[in-house]
Protein backbone atom coordinates (compact mmCIF):
# COMPACT_ATOMS: atom_id res chain seq x y z
CA UNK A 1 0.00 0.00 0.00
CA UNK A 2 1.42 3.40 -0.90
CA UNK A 3 1.44 6.39 1.41
CA UNK A 4 -1.39 8.06 -0.53
CA UNK A 5 -3.56 4.93 -0.31
CA UNK A 6 -3.04 4.47 3.40
CA UNK A 7 -5.92 6.04 5.35
CA UNK A 8 -4.87 8.00 8.43
CA UNK A 9 -7.15 9.48 11.04
CA UNK A 10 -4.34 11.47 12.67
CA UNK A 11 -1.62 13.76 11.41
CA UNK A 12 1.86 12.46 12.26
CA UNK A 13 3.93 14.65 14.58
CA UNK A 14 7.02 14.29 12.36
CA UNK A 15 7.26 14.39 8.57
CA UNK A 16 10.55 13.38 6.98
CA UNK A 17 10.57 14.62 3.39
CA UNK A 18 12.19 12.89 0.42
CA UNK A 19 15.93 12.61 -0.07
CA UNK A 20 17.60 15.71 -1.53
CA UNK A 21 20.83 15.57 -3.53
CA UNK A 22 23.88 16.80 -1.70
CA UNK A 23 27.19 15.66 -0.31
CA UNK A 24 25.96 13.79 1.64
CA UNK A 25 22.30 13.50 0.62
CA UNK A 26 19.83 14.76 3.22
CA UNK A 27 16.15 14.88 4.16
CA UNK A 28 14.25 17.85 5.54
CA UNK A 29 12.34 17.26 8.77
CA UNK A 30 9.11 18.98 9.82
CA UNK A 31 7.31 18.85 13.15
CA UNK A 32 3.73 20.11 13.31
CA UNK A 33 4.12 21.58 9.82
CA UNK A 34 7.22 23.62 10.72
CA UNK A 35 10.70 23.03 9.33
CA UNK A 36 12.92 21.96 12.24
CA UNK A 37 16.06 20.51 10.72
CA UNK A 38 18.09 18.61 8.19
CA UNK A 39 18.76 14.90 8.64
CA UNK A 40 21.54 12.88 7.03
CA UNK A 41 20.54 9.66 8.81
CA UNK A 42 17.88 8.15 11.01
CA UNK A 43 20.01 9.12 14.01
CA UNK A 44 19.58 12.78 13.03
CA UNK A 45 15.79 12.32 12.99
CA UNK A 46 15.94 10.95 16.54
CA UNK A 47 18.17 13.82 17.67
CA UNK A 48 15.82 16.39 16.08
CA UNK A 49 12.83 14.80 17.85
CA UNK A 50 14.64 15.09 21.19
CA UNK A 51 15.72 18.67 20.47
CA UNK A 52 12.14 19.82 19.83
CA UNK A 53 10.89 18.09 22.98
CA UNK A 54 9.24 14.97 21.57
CA UNK A 55 11.41 12.60 23.56
CA UNK A 56 11.51 8.99 22.48
CA UNK A 57 9.61 8.42 19.23
CA UNK A 58 8.66 5.22 17.43
CA UNK A 59 10.04 5.72 13.93
CA UNK A 60 7.99 2.75 12.68
CA UNK A 61 4.64 4.17 13.83
CA UNK A 62 2.92 5.94 10.90
CA UNK A 63 0.84 7.94 13.39
CA UNK A 64 4.08 9.44 14.72
CA UNK A 65 6.34 9.69 11.64
CA UNK A 66 5.46 10.02 7.96
CA UNK A 67 8.33 9.07 5.65
CA UNK A 68 7.91 10.73 2.24
CA UNK A 69 9.71 9.21 -0.73
CA UNK A 70 10.97 6.14 1.09
CA UNK A 71 11.31 4.84 4.60
CA UNK A 72 13.79 5.20 7.45
CA UNK A 73 16.33 3.21 5.43
CA UNK A 74 16.17 5.51 2.37
CA UNK A 75 19.05 8.00 2.42
CA UNK A 76 20.32 8.05 -1.17
CA UNK A 77 19.04 9.70 -4.34
CA UNK A 78 18.12 7.28 -7.11
CA UNK A 79 19.25 8.33 -10.57
CA UNK A 80 18.07 6.65 -13.72
CA UNK A 81 20.67 6.62 -16.47
C-alpha positions as CSV (number, residue, x, y, z in Angstrom):
1,X,0.0,0.0,0.0
2,X,1.4,3.4,-0.9
3,X,1.4,6.4,1.4
4,X,-1.4,8.1,-0.5
5,X,-3.6,4.9,-0.3
6,X,-3.0,4.5,3.4
7,X,-5.9,6.0,5.3
8,X,-4.9,8.0,8.4
9,X,-7.1,9.5,11.0
10,X,-4.3,11.5,12.7
11,X,-1.6,13.8,11.4
12,X,1.9,12.5,12.3
13,X,3.9,14.6,14.6
14,X,7.0,14.3,12.4
15,X,7.3,14.4,8.6
16,X,10.5,13.4,7.0
17,X,10.6,14.6,3.4
18,X,12.2,12.9,0.4
19,X,15.9,12.6,-0.1
20,X,17.6,15.7,-1.5
21,X,20.8,15.6,-3.5
22,X,23.9,16.8,-1.7
23,X,27.2,15.7,-0.3
24,X,26.0,13.8,1.6
25,X,22.3,13.5,0.6
26,X,19.8,14.8,3.2
27,X,16.1,14.9,4.2
28,X,14.2,17.9,5.5
29,X,12.3,17.3,8.8
30,X,9.1,19.0,9.8
31,X,7.3,18.8,13.1
32,X,3.7,20.1,13.3
33,X,4.1,21.6,9.8
34,X,7.2,23.6,10.7
35,X,10.7,23.0,9.3
36,X,12.9,22.0,12.2
37,X,16.1,20.5,10.7
38,X,18.1,18.6,8.2
39,X,18.8,14.9,8.6
40,X,21.5,12.9,7.0
41,X,20.5,9.7,8.8
42,X,17.9,8.1,11.0
43,X,20.0,9.1,14.0
44,X,19.6,12.8,13.0
45,X,15.8,12.3,13.0
46,X,15.9,10.9,16.5
47,X,18.2,13.8,17.7
48,X,15.8,16.4,16.1
49,X,12.8,14.8,17.8
50,X,14.6,15.1,21.2
51,X,15.7,18.7,20.5
52,X,12.1,19.8,19.8
53,X,10.9,18.1,23.0
54,X,9.2,15.0,21.6
55,X,11.4,12.6,23.6
56,X,11.5,9.0,22.5
57,X,9.6,8.4,19.2
58,X,8.7,5.2,17.4
59,X,10.0,5.7,13.9
60,X,8.0,2.8,12.7
61,X,4.6,4.2,13.8
62,X,2.9,5.9,10.9
63,X,0.8,7.9,13.4
64,X,4.1,9.4,14.7
65,X,6.3,9.7,11.6
66,X,5.5,10.0,8.0
67,X,8.3,9.1,5.7
68,X,7.9,10.7,2.2
69,X,9.7,9.2,-0.7
70,X,11.0,6.1,1.1
71,X,11.3,4.8,4.6
72,X,13.8,5.2,7.5
73,X,16.3,3.2,5.4
74,X,16.2,5.5,2.4
75,X,19.1,8.0,2.4
76,X,20.3,8.1,-1.2
77,X,19.0,9.7,-4.3
78,X,18.1,7.3,-7.1
79,X,19.3,8.3,-10.6
80,X,18.1,6.6,-13.7
81,X,20.7,6.6,-16.5
